Amino acid sequence: MPLQFMKSRNHLLLLLALVSSLLVALMLSTDLQVLLFRNPQIDTIGHFIGFFFLCWLLHSGFKLPLIPLSASLCIYAGLTELGQWYLGFRNAEFTDFFADIAGIISFVLCRWLLLMFRHSKSL
């Protein structure tokens, strides 16, 4: 198998392991359930984490270029909140949109810092 395929498969397996671990922890811990389902800020944190991992998955797993990807995801985040504004059963919130953007920017900064660290090590 090509090395490129192995790396993207490893990223998907890591993501699957993280999600599985979180689900098992959620099922076993009643304190964690209370924290997650009674806290109103968890939705905003979920938006941040969701878009961080979405950006990571699309960039690392599917090898999409980072700058056009991040711009596209920002537009997607805005359009989803705009769509929710028109739906009667969903609420559009600026905090969710800003959390989406913060998740995308955080991934871009982490990726940039990683590249700078690798570049400085090679010198």
TIROVEX-269570 format. One record per atom (N, C-alpha, C, CB): residue in one letter; atom name; x, y, z. Coordinates in steps of 0.02 Angstrom, whole numbers, plus 50000, padded with zeros to 5 digits. Glycine has a CB too. Layout:
// residues N
- res;atom;px;py;pz
- A;CA;X;Y;Z
...
This chain:
// residues 123
- res;atom;px;py;pz
- M;N;50042;49941;50000
- M;CA;50000;50000;50000
- M;C;50044;50062;50000
- M;CB;49952;50000;50061
- P;N;50022;50116;49967
- P;CA;50061;50177;49967
- P;C;50062;50208;50037
- P;CB;50032;50227;49917
- L;N;50116;50244;50050
- L;CA;50125;50276;50115
- L;C;50071;50328;50128
- L;CB;50195;50308;50120
- Q;N;50050;50364;50077
- Q;CA;49998;50416;50084
- Q;C;49933;50385;50110
- Q;CB;49986;50451;50016
- F;N;49914;50328;50083
- F;CA;49852;50295;50105
- F;C;49859;50272;50177
- F;CB;49836;50235;50060
- M;N;49917;50248;50196
- M;CA;49927;50225;50265
- M;C;49920;50282;50314
- M;CB;49996;50191;50272
- K;N;49948;50342;50296
- K;CA;49943;50399;50342
- K;C;49870;50421;50350
- K;CB;49985;50457;50316
- S;N;49833;50426;50295
- S;CA;49763;50447;50301
- S;C;49722;50395;50338
- S;CB;49733;50461;50232
- R;N;49737;50331;50328
- R;CA;49701;50279;50365
- R;C;49717;50284;50440
- R;CB;49719;50209;50338
- N;N;49779;50299;50457
- N;CA;49798;50307;50527
- N;C;49761;50366;50559
- N;CB;49874;50317;50534
- H;N;49752;50421;50521
- H;CA;49715;50478;50547
- H;C;49642;50459;50561
- H;CB;49718;50537;50498
- L;N;49613;50422;50516
- L;CA;49544;50401;50526
- L;C;49537;50353;50585
- L;CB;49516;50368;50463
- L;N;49586;50308;50593
- L;CA;49584;50262;50650
- L;C;49593;50300;50716
- L;CB;49639;50209;50643
- L;N;49636;50350;50716
- L;CA;49645;50391;50776
- L;C;49581;50428;50794
- L;CB;49703;50442;50767
- L;N;49548;50456;50744
- L;CA;49484;50490;50756
- L;C;49431;50442;50782
- L;CB;49460;50524;50691
- L;N;49428;50383;50753
- L;CA;49381;50332;50776
- L;C;49396;50311;50849
- L;CB;49383;50270;50730
- A;N;49459;50304;50865
- A;CA;49478;50285;50934
- A;C;49459;50341;50983
- A;CB;49553;50271;50938
- L;N;49468;50404;50965
- L;CA;49450;50459;51009
- L;C;49374;50462;51020
- L;CB;49474;50525;50980
- V;N;49337;50456;50966
- V;CA;49264;50459;50972
- V;C;49239;50400;51013
- V;CB;49231;50459;50902
- S;N;49266;50341;51002
- S;CA;49245;50281;51040
- S;C;49261;50290;51114
- S;CB;49280;50219;51013
- S;N;49320;50315;51129
- S;CA;49339;50326;51199
- S;C;49292;50376;51233
- S;CB;49412;50351;51203
- L;N;49275;50429;51197
- L;CA;49229;50478;51226
- L;C;49160;50449;51238
- L;CB;49225;50539;51181
- L;N;49136;50408;51192
- L;CA;49071;50377;51201
- L;C;49070;50329;51259
- L;CB;49050;50341;51137
- V;N;49122;50289;51267
- V;CA;49126;50243;51323
- V;C;49130;50281;51389
- V;CB;49188;50196;51316
- A;N;49170;50335;51391
- A;CA;49175;50375;51452
- A;C;49108;50407;51468
- A;CB;49228;50430;51444
- L;N;49071;50428;51417
- L;CA;49006;50459;51427
- L;C;48956;50409;51454
- L;CB;48980;50489;51363
- M;N;48958;50347;51429
- M;CA;48911;50296;51453
- M;C;48927;50273;51524
- M;CB;48912;50236;51406
- L;N;48989;50274;51543
- L;CA;49008;50248;51609
- L;C;49006;50300;51664
- L;CB;49077;50220;51605
- S;N;49013;50363;51648
- S;CA;49018;50414;51699
- S;C;48954;50456;51703
- S;CB;49078;50459;51686
- T;N;48919;50451;51759
- T;CA;48859;50492;51768
- T;C;48878;50565;51780
- T;CB;48816;50465;51827
- D;N;48935;50577;51812
- D;CA;48957;50646;51822
- D;C;48970;50681;51755
- D;CB;49020;50648;51866
- L;N;49000;50645;51709
- L;CA;49013;50672;51643
- L;C;48948;50686;51605
- L;CB;49057;50625;51602
- Q;N;48899;50642;51614
- Q;CA;48834;50652;51582
- Q;C;48800;50716;51608
- Q;CB;48788;50591;51594
- V;N;48804;50726;51674
- V;CA;48774;50786;51704
- V;C;48810;50848;51678
- V;CB;48778;50783;51781
- L;N;48876;50846;51674
- L;CA;48914;50903;51649
- L;C;48897;50919;51577
- L;CB;48989;50889;51656
- L;N;48892;50868;51535
- L;CA;48880;50880;51464
- L;C;48808;50901;51448
- L;CB;48896;50818;51426
- F;N;48760;50871;51481
- F;CA;48691;50883;51462
- F;C;48655;50936;51503
- F;CB;48653;50819;51466
- R;N;48686;50960;51555
- R;CA;48655;51013;51596
- R;C;48690;51080;51586
- R;CB;48657;50993;51670
- N;N;48746;51081;51551
- N;CA;48785;51142;51543
- N;C;48767;51175;51476
- N;CB;48861;51126;51545
- P;N;48742;51237;51478
- P;CA;48722;51269;51415
- P;C;48781;51287;51370
- P;CB;48683;51331;51430
- Q;N;48842;51292;51397
- Q;CA;48900;51310;51357
- Q;C;48928;51251;51318
- Q;CB;48954;51338;51401
- I;N;48904;51191;51330
- I;CA;48932;51132;51297
- I;C;48918;51134;51223
- I;CB;48903;51068;51328
- D;N;48864;51166;51202
- D;CA;48849;51172;51131
- D;C;48903;51213;51095
- D;CB;48779;51204;51120
- T;N;48923;51267;51126
- T;CA;48975;51309;51097
- T;C;49042;51272;51095
- T;CB;48982;51375;51136
- I;N;49057;51236;51148
- I;CA;49119;51197;51150
- I;C;49116;51142;51097
- I;CB;49130;51166;51220
- G;N;49058;51113;51087
- G;CA;49049;51062;51035
- G;C;49061;51091;50965
- G;CB;48980;51033;51039
- H;N;49038;51152;50953
- H;CA;49051;51184;50889
- H;C;49126;51194;50878
- H;CB;49014;51251;50884
- F;N;49160;51217;50929
- F;CA;49233;51228;50924
- F;C;49269;51162;50908
- F;CB;49260;51259;50989
- I;N;49255;51111;50948
- I;CA;49288;51047;50939
- I;C;49269;51016;50871
- I;CB;49270;50998;50996
- G;N;49205;51021;50853
- G;CA;49182;50992;50790
- G;C;49217;51022;50730
- G;CB;49108;51001;50784
- F;N;49223;51087;50727
- F;CA;49254;51119;50670
- F;C;49330;51111;50671
- F;CB;49236;51192;50666
- F;N;49360;51106;50731
- F;CA;49431;51092;50735
- F;C;49445;51024;50704
- F;CB;49456;51094;50809
- F;N;49407;50973;50725
- F;CA;49418;50905;50698
- F;C;49396;50898;50625
- F;CB;49381;50855;50741
- L;N;49345;50935;50605
- L;CA;49325;50934;50534
- L;C;49381;50962;50491
- L;CB;49259;50974;50524
- C;N;49410;51016;50512
- C;CA;49466;51046;50475
- C;C;49525;50998;50474
- C;CB;49487;51114;50506
- W;N;49539;50967;50531
- W;CA;49595;50918;50534
- W;C;49582;50859;50488
- W;CB;49604;50894;50607
- L;N;49521;50832;50490
- L;CA;49505;50774;50449
- L;C;49510;50790;50374
- L;CB;49436;50749;50466
- L;N;49482;50846;50354
- L;CA;49483;50864;50283
- L;C;49553;50881;50259
- L;CB;49436;50922;50270
- H;N;49593;50912;50301
- H;CA;49661;50930;50281
- H;C;49708;50870;50284
- H;CB;49688;50986;50326
- S;N;49707;50834;50337
- S;CA;49754;50778;50345
- S;C;49730;50714;50311
- S;CB;49765;50764;50419
- G;N;49667;50700;50316
- G;CA;49641;50638;50288
- G;C;49631;50641;50213
- G;CB;49577;50621;50320
- F;N;49605;50697;50188
- F;CA;49590;50703;50117
- F;C;49640;50747;50080
- F;CB;49521;50730;50108
- K;N;49688;50774;50116
- K;CA;49743;50814;50087
- K;C;49717;50875;50049
- K;CB;49784;50771;50040
- L;N;49668;50908;50076
- L;CA;49644;50970;50045
- L;C;49689;51028;50067
- L;CB;49570;50984;50064
- P;N;49701;51077;50024
- P;CA;49744;51133;50042
- P;C;49712;51174;50099
- P;CB;49756;51178;49981
- L;N;49754;51196;50145
- L;CA;49730;51225;50208
- L;C;49695;51292;50200
- L;CB;49787;51232;50256
- I;N;49722;51337;50161
- I;CA;49693;51405;50156
- I;C;49624;51403;50122
- I;CB;49741;51451;50117
- P;N;49618;51372;50063
- P;CA;49550;51368;50034
- P;C;49501;51328;50077
- P;CB;49553;51338;49963
- L;N;49527;51276;50110
- L;CA;49485;51236;50154
- L;C;49458;51278;50212
- L;CB;49524;51176;50180
- S;N;49502;51316;50244
- S;CA;49480;51355;50301
- S;C;49431;51410;50280
- S;CB;49540;51387;50337
- A;N;49442;51440;50221
- A;CA;49394;51491;50197
- A;C;49327;51458;50182
- A;CB;49422;51526;50133
- S;N;49328;51400;50151
- S;CA;49266;51364;50135
- S;C;49228;51344;50199
- S;CB;49280;51302;50093
- L;N;49265;51321;50249
- L;CA;49232;51301;50312
- L;C;49203;51361;50348
- L;CB;49282;51265;50357
- C;N;49235;51419;50344
- C;CA;49207;51480;50374
- C;C;49142;51499;50340
- C;CB;49257;51538;50369
- I;N;49140;51494;50274
- I;CA;49078;51509;50237
- I;C;49025;51457;50255
- I;CB;49091;51508;50160
- Y;N;49045;51394;50259
- Y;CA;48998;51341;50278
- Y;C;48969;51353;50348
- Y;CB;49033;51272;50276
- A;N;49011;51375;50395
- A;CA;48987;51389;50463
- A;C;48936;51446;50462
- A;CB;49047;51408;50509
- G;N;48950;51497;50423
- G;CA;48903;51553;50418
- G;C;48837;51532;50386
- G;CB;48934;51610;50378
- L;N;48842;51492;50334
- L;CA;48781;51470;50299
- L;C;48738;51424;50343
- L;CB;48798;51435;50235
- T;N;48770;51382;50384
- T;CA;48730;51338;50427
- T;C;48693;51379;50480
- T;CB;48775;51286;50461
- E;N;48726;51429;50508
- E;CA;48693;51471;50557
- E;C;48638;51513;50525
- E;CB;48743;51517;50593
- L;N;48650;51537;50464
- L;CA;48599;51574;50428
- L;C;48539;51529;50413
- L;CB;48628;51603;50363
- G;N;48552;51467;50393
- G;CA;48498;51419;50381
- G;C;48458;51405;50444
- G;CB;48526;51355;50354
- Q;N;48492;51401;50500
- Q;CA;48457;51389;50564
- Q;C;48413;51448;50584
- Q;CB;48508;51374;50619
- W;N;48433;51507;50562
- W;CA;48394;51567;50578
- W;C;48325;51564;50545
- W;CB;48431;51630;50556
- Y;N;48322;51534;50485
- Y;CA;48259;51529;50449
- Y;C;48217;51469;50471
- Y;CB;48272;51525;50376
- L;N;48246;51421;50504
- L;CA;48208;51363;50526
- L;C;48171;51380;50591
- L;CB;48254;51302;50537
- G;N;48112;51355;50598
- G;CA;48073;51369;50658
- G;C;48095;51330;50719
- G;CB;48002;51357;50645
- F;N;48124;51272;50709
- F;CA;48141;51229;50765
- F;C;48215;51233;50784
- F;CB;48123;51157;50749
- R;N;48254;51275;50752
- R;CA;48325;51283;50768
- R;C;48338;51356;50785
- R;CB;48370;51260;50709
- N;N;48390;51368;50825
- N;CA;48409;51436;50844
- N;C;48477;51452;50815
- N;CB;48409;51445;50920
- A;N;48482;51507;50780
- A;CA;48547;51531;50756
- A;C;48578;51574;50811
- A;CB;48539;51572;50689
- E;N;48641;51561;50825
- E;CA;48676;51598;50877
- E;C;48743;51621;50851
- E;CB;48684;51556;50941
- F;N;48759;51685;50865
- F;CA;48825;51710;50845
- F;C;48881;51675;50882
- F;CB;48828;51786;50857
- T;N;48868;51655;50944
- T;CA;48921;51621;50982
- T;C;48940;51555;50949
- T;CB;48898;51609;51054
- D;N;48891;51520;50920
- D;CA;48907;51458;50885
- D;C;48949;51472;50823
- D;CB;48843;51421;50866
- F;N;48932;51524;50787
- F;CA;48970;51543;50727
- F;C;49042;51561;50747
- F;CB;48936;51602;50690
- F;N;49049;51601;50799
- F;CA;49117;51620;50821
- F;C;49155;51560;50848
- F;CB;49112;51674;50875
- A;N;49122;51513;50879
- A;CA;49155;51452;50902
- A;C;49179;51410;50842
- A;CB;49109;51410;50947
- D;N;49138;51407;50789
- D;CA;49159;51373;50728
- D;C;49222;51404;50699
- D;CB;49102;51374;50676
- I;N;49221;51470;50693
- I;CA;49279;51506;50666
- I;C;49340;51497;50711
- I;CB;49262;51582;50658
- A;N;49330;51499;50776
- A;CA;49385;51489;50823
- A;C;49415;51419;50817
- A;CB;49362;51501;50895
- G;N;49373;51369;50806
- G;CA;49398;51301;50795
- G;C;49440;51296;50733
- G;CB;49341;51252;50792
- I;N;49418;51328;50679
- I;CA;49455;51327;50615
- I;C;49522;51363;50624
- I;CB;49414;51359;50558
- I;N;49520;51423;50653
- I;CA;49581;51462;50662
- I;C;49629;51426;50709
- I;CB;49565;51532;50690
- S;N;49603;51393;50760
- S;CA;49647;51356;50806
- S;C;49683;51299;50770
- S;CB;49606;51327;50864
- F;N;49648;51264;50726
- F;CA;49682;51211;50688
- F;C;49735;51241;50642
- F;CB;49632;51171;50647
- V;N;49719;51296;50608
- V;CA;49768;51328;50563
- V;C;49829;51349;50603
- V;CB;49736;51389;50527
- L;N;49819;51378;50662
- L;CA;49876;51399;50703
- L;C;49917;51340;50728
- L;CB;49852;51441;50763
- C;N;49883;51286;50748
- C;CA;49919;51226;50770
- C;C;49960;51197;50713
- C;CB;49870;51173;50797
- R;N;49931;51195;50654
- R;CA;49966;51168;50595
- R;C;50026;51212;50578
- R;CB;49918;51163;50535
- W;N;50016;51278;50581
- W;CA;50070;51324;50566
- W;C;50127;51317;50617
- W;CB;50044;51397;50565
- L;N;50109;51312;50681
- L;CA;50160;51303;50733
- L;C;50198;51238;50724
- L;CB;50128;51306;50802
- L;N;50163;51185;50705
- L;CA;50195;51121;50692
- L;C;50244;51126;50634
- L;CB;50142;51068;50678
- L;N;50223;51160;50581
- L;CA;50268;51169;50524
- L;C;50329;51211;50542
- L;CB;50231;51202;50465
- M;N;50319;51263;50582
- M;CA;50376;51305;50603
- M;C;50423;51265;50648
- M;CB;50350;51368;50641
- F;N;50395;51223;50692
- F;CA;50437;51181;50736
- F;C;50478;51131;50695
- F;CB;50393;51144;50787
- R;N;50445;51099;50646
- R;CA;50482;51052;50604
- R;C;50535;51087;50563
- R;CB;50434;51015;50559
- H;N;50520;51146;50539
- H;CA;50568;51184;50498
- H;C;50628;51205;50541
- H;CB;50534;51247;50468
- S;N;50617;51225;50602
- S;CA;50673;51246;50645
- S;C;50715;51186;50666
- S;CB;50646;51281;50708
- K;N;50685;51127;50672
- K;CA;50723;51067;50689
- K;C;50767;51044;50631
- K;CB;50675;51010;50709
- S;N;50745;51057;50569
- S;CA;50784;51035;50512
- S;C;50844;51080;50498
- S;CB;50741;51032;50450
- L;N;50845;51140;50526
- L;CA;50901;51186;50514
- L;C;50960;51170;50556
- L;CB;50880;51257;50528
